[in-house]
């Protein structure tokens, strides 16, 4: 058998060196990618020092998911953050900022952290917002629909396999509704969309003392 001349490699050696090169290049790529992500995250983190911007909202949502290390998720904090976001365009900016901060999908994390009815409620909060914020606006049909859907989601809430009611979600909607006339409009939209009387469903879902205190929120409005 002829000897292998200097500088020549067997097929096996070529394959081994080729695989080694792929591993080295792959490792270098992963290292550079991680460095880029970390740098991007650090830059985005600096923006969270300013209240009311996309990065701050993204961080507040992440903190609500983590719930200060306690089991579960702080749904009230999520609800409050989403209410403060002014438009769908601003919410898209929050989604992008969340991705830069944590290299994770905000909507996927919301889906993982919330029940189906809670997730539907949060999406309804966003759906009622204008595409772009241009200052305070009059109540729209979209807003009435969002309130009606949020109430239905609160009624459909459950403890695992056991049906229940999300009283805090109902209260949040009632606090947002500005007047008794607006409440009547929500009830009209609720009947049109779900075929039920809103007040009857409220009485069915709440204890009588809860119903009284909830309705007082509305009756105290102009």
N, C-alpha and C positions, 0 to 999 in steps of 0.2 A: 504493500500500500504506500502510495507516495506521501511523503511528509508534508504537513501544512506549512507553507512559506510564511515568513514574518509578515505581519500586517494583515493576514487573512484570518477569517473566523469561520467556524463551522456554523451550519444552519441553526443548531441549538443555541450557540452563543449569540448569534444575531437576534434570535427571538428573545433571549433573556435580556440582552442589552436594550432591545426595543421596548420591552415591557418595563424595564427599569426607567427608561426615559419618559414613558407615559406616566408612570407613578410620580416621578419627580416634577414633571410639568403640571400634572393634576394637583399635586400638593401645593405647588407654587401658586396656581390659579386660585385654589381655595383660600390660601393665606392672604393673597392680595384682595380677593373679594371680601373676606372678613374684615380686613383693615379698612377698606372703602366703606363698608357698612357701619363700622364702629365710628369712623370719622364723621360720616353723615349723621349718625345718631347723636354724636356729641354736639355737632353744630345745631341740630334741631333742638336738643335739650336746652341750649342757651335761650331759645325763643320762649320757653315755658316760664321765664321770669316775668313776662308781660301778661297781664290779665286780659282775657277776652279774645285771644288770637287762636288760630287753629291748633298750634302746638300745645297750648295750655289746655284747651278742651280735650285734646287727645290724651294728655297725661292724666287729666281728671277722670276720664273714662277708664283708663287702665287702673287707676287707684280704686275706682268703684268696683272693678272686677276682682281686685285683690282683697278689698274689704278689710284693710289693715291687718291682714293675716287671719281674720276670723273666717269660719266656714260660711259659704254662701257668697252672695253678691249683693251689693248695696244698690238695689233697684231705684230707690228714691234719688240717690245721687246721679245715677244715669239719666233718670227722667229730668232732673233739674238742669243738667248740662245740655241735654238735647233741646230743652225749652229755650235756653239762652242763645243757641245758634240761630242766626238771623235768616238764613236762606239755604236752599238746596246747594247752591254754589259754594257757600261756606262749609256746609257739611262735607262736600266732596274734598275740600281742602283739609278738613279734619281727618278724613279717611287717608289721604296721602301723607299727612304728617304722622299719623299713627304707624303707617308702614315704614316710614323713615326712622321713627323712634325705636320700634320694637321688632321690625322685620316680620310683622304679622298682619293679617287681615282684620280690620276692625269689625266688619260685618260678620265674619266667621266667628270671631271671639264673642260678639254679642249673641249669636245664635247658640254658641256653646254655653254661655253663662245664664241665659234667660229661658224661661218656659216659652212655649209657643204663643200663649196669650200675651205674655210680657213683651216678647219680640214684636208681635203684631202692634201692640200699643206704641212701642218706641218708633216703629216705622210710620205709624199714623201721625205722630208728632212731627216727623220730618216732612211727610207728604203734604201737610197743611201749609208749609212755608212757601213763600214765593221763590221762583227760580233764582232771582237776584234781589237783594235788599235795596230798596229805594226810599226808605223812610216808612213811618207808620202808615198802615193801610186800613181801610174799612173791612169789616168782617166779610168773608167770602163764603160761597157755597162749599168750597173745598174745606174751609175751616170748620163749618158746621158738621160736615161729613166726618172729618177727623175726630171731632169730639164724640160724635155718635159711635164711631168705630172703637175709640178708646174705651168708652163705657161698656160696649159689648165685650171687648177683650177682658175687661175687669170682671165681668159677670162669668166669663168662660174660664177664669183662672182655676187651677186645681192644685191640691197637695199630692203630687204623684198620681195615684189612681183615684184619689178622693176629690170630688168636686168641692170648690170653695169660691170665695169672692175676694177680690183684691180691693179692700176698702181704701187703701192709700191712693190707688190709681183713680178711684172714683172721686175722692176728695180733691186730688190734683186737678181734675177736669172741672169740678165745680168751682174751684178757686179761680180758674182761668176764665170761665164764662162771665162776661161783664155785666149782664143784666137779666132780669126776669124774661124780657122779650127774647133775648138770645137763647135762653134755656128752652122756651117754647119752640123756637125754631129748631133747636137740636132735637127736641122730642118729635117734631114733624119729620125730620130727616131720618131719625131712628126708626120710626114706624114705616116709612117708605122703603128703607133698606132691609130691615129685619122682620117686618110684619108684626111687630109687637108694640104694645104701649110702654113707653119708657118708665113712667111712674109706676105702673103695675110691676114691671121687672125689678125696679128699685125696691119696692116693698117686698117682693119675693126673695131678693138676694140679701137684704139687710135685716138685722134685728130691728124691732120697732124703735128702740132707743137710738140705734144708728141711723135709721131712716129720718127720724126727727131732727137730729143734729146736722145731717147732710142737707136736708131741705132748708134748714135755717140759713145755711150759707147762701142759698139762692134767694130766699125771701128777704134777706137783709140787703140785697142788691137793689139798685133803682129799677 
